[in-house]
Amino acid sequence: MTTHKVDTLIQQFTETLPKGLAHLKEEMSHNLQQILKSYLSQLNLITREEFDIQVSLLKRMRQRLIALEKQGVETPEKSSDHGLISEK
């Protein structure tokens, strides 16, 4: 989640505060921002761009694997005599 989205979320929340608590708006906004940033940093999230790159890499690896299988190169999943992967 980007800083802009966090700020927007906090703004939406603080706008829903009753008028009597308006004086707490700035303090709550600051505290919520710190809490959200701390929590989100612990989630080990990646950006959409990073995700798309990984998807692209996996597609290329799959294509290479298919090409190798067509050439007759044995993969560990298909070889039973190596004992690397048990097929059960």
MIKOLDO-725179 format. One record per residue: residue in three letters; x, y, z of N, C-alpha, C, O in turn. Coordinates in steps of 0.001 Angstrom, whole numbers, plus 500000, padded with zeros to 6 digits. Example, Ala and Ser with C-alpha at 12.3 -4.5 7.8 and 13.67 -1.06 7.14 Angstrom:
REM residues 2
ALA513190494310507800512300495500507800513200496700507800514236496681508465SER512850497750507080513670498940507140512900500030507870513409501138508039
//
This chain:
REM residues 88
MET500860498835500000500000500000500000500908501231500000501822501333500818THR500659502135499106501502503314498998501160504324500080500111504248500721THR502070505273500268501855506323501261500592507113500941499839507488501839HIS500368507360499658499172508100499249497898507365499674496953507982500164LYS497882506053499483496700505277499859496503505271501366495375505340501853VAL497612505188502106497526505230503570496969506576504003496084506638504856ASP497482507651503420496995508992503759495510509142503443494760509719504231THR495086508623502292493681508701501902492804507931502886491743508411503285LEU493244506748503272492501505932504224492367506649505568491292506660506167ILE493458507242506033493434507956507311492522509176507218491771509468508148GLN492590509882506100491738511060505915490259510669505941489437511350506554GLN489937509573505275488547509112505267488088508756506683486957509046507071PHE488973508130507440488624507751508805488410508984509684487416509082510405THR489351509916509613489249511090510486488077511988510109487563512714510959GLU487649511952508861486483512740508454485188512203509051484195512924509140THR485201510946509459483997510355510050483885510614511549482890510246512174LEU484903511246512122484875511544513556483762512549513867483504513457513077PRO483115512388515001482102513371515399482746514749515586483936514856515881LYS481958515774515412482457517154515506483128517435516855484084518209516917GLY482649516831517906483228517046519228484645516530519361485372516948520262LEU485054515622518473486410515066518529487328515656517452488414515133517202ALA486894516726516830487677517335515751489053517781516225490014517759515456HIS489152518186517495490438518638518024491461517490518095492663517746518159LEU491005516250518084491894515085518127492299514599516732493098513672516601LYS491755515214515714491948514750514349493428514648513973493858513622513446GLU494205515691514235495614515693513847496399514624514606497202513899514018GLU496166514533515897496877513540516707496514512121516276497390511266516144MET495220511871516056494781510543515620495339510219514238495741509087513973SER495360511205513376495879511013512032497339510588512086497747509649511402HIS498115511277512894499540510948513029499722509544513611500520508759513100ASN498985509228514678499105507910515312498674506784514377499336505749514303LEU497575506980513670497114505958512722498121505736511601498352504605511173GLN498712506819511136499689506709510057500889505874510522501360505006509786GLN501375506126511716502506505372512248502155503896512441502955503016512121ILE500978503633512957500535502252513186500392501507511861500888500389511717LEU499717502124510898499519501467509600500834501213508881501042500128508337LYS501720502193508871503009502013508201503815500903508857504446500098508171SER503795500860510177504518499810510898503942498436510573504684497494510295TYR502631498327510608501970497053510337502197496606508896502514495443508651LEU502038497514507954502194497162506541503624496770506204503845495925505337SER504590497368506873505980497016506601506295495585507058507237494967506562GLN505521495072507984505739493712508495505068492644507640505314491455507839LEU504229493043506697503463492074505919504236491437504765503750490490504148ASN505427491943504469506243491382503402505491491401502068505423490390501369LEU504940492542501731504185492710500491505114493116499357506187493674499588ILE504696492832498141505441493273496974504536494152496122503312494124496248THR505160494921495264504381495793494392503805494974493242504226493844492994ARG502845495557492553502252494897491389503310494681490318503307493659489632GLU504217495647490174505293495532489191506190494332489502506540493573488598GLU506562494155490759507386493015491153506642491697490908507241490718490463PHE505360491676491193504551490489490957504523490140489473504701488980489100ASP504300491142488629504250490921487182505587490410486653505614489569485754ILE506687490904487195508010490430486787508174488955487138508673488176486326GLN507760488567488337507870487171488754506990486260487896507400485151487555VAL505797486713487549504913485942486679505572485742485318505532484648484755SER506172486796484798506855486716483512508017485726483563508201484929482643LEU508789485780484629509908484844484782509423483394484851510015482502484245LEU508353483177485587507818481820485703507302481309484360507469480131484044LYS506681482173483571506208481770482248507370481371481359507298480373480643ARG508458482162481406509635481826480588510266480512481037510689479706480208MET510328480298482347510901479037482853510047477844482424510585476792482079ARG508731477998482442507839476934482006508053476630480528508083475467480126GLN508203477683479718508453477489478290509779476771478063509866475886477212ARG510803477142478811512106476466478688512001474998479091512578474128478438LEU511269474727480156511091473359480618510378472524479566510772471389479298ILE509336473078478975508600472367477915509518472099476736509489471009476166ALA510336473084476360511273472915475245512287471825475560512606471012474692LEU512796471794476779513758470757477164513109469376477151513728468402476723GLU511871469289477615511175468005477602510964467523476177511057466325475909LYS510683468437475262510509468057473862511811467563473256511803466724472355GLN512939468085473752514249467652473260514659466313473876515646465707473461GLY513911465870474843514199464578475461515044464686476704515482463660477225VAL515287465855477194516051466021478423515154465636479579514023466110479691GLU515674464763480449514887464284481565514885465302482697515927465863483035THR513738465533483270513635466418484425513534465558485675513126464400485590PRO513898466099486838513837465296488068512463464688488334512370463587488877GLU511392465396487957510053464869488195509792463616487364509023462746487773LYS510424463527486213510156462411485317511154461276485473510931460186484947SER512244461509486180513226460443486337512985459693487631512985460280488713SER512781458404487510512533457603488705513802456913489183513858456455490324ASP514824456831488334516045456125488717517018456993489517517963456458490098HIS516824458290489564517725459147490327517367459177491800518223459458492639GLY516134458897492120515707458875493513515603460255494141515515460370495363LEU515611461295493332515530462643493870514138462997494342513960463624495387ILE513153462588493560511769462896493903510969461611493843510940460932492817SER510335461288494927509522460076494930508150460386494368507547461407494698GLU507668459509493529506357459699492902505336458873493662505176457682493397LYS504657459487494588503625458790495381502370459557495349501379459145495952
//
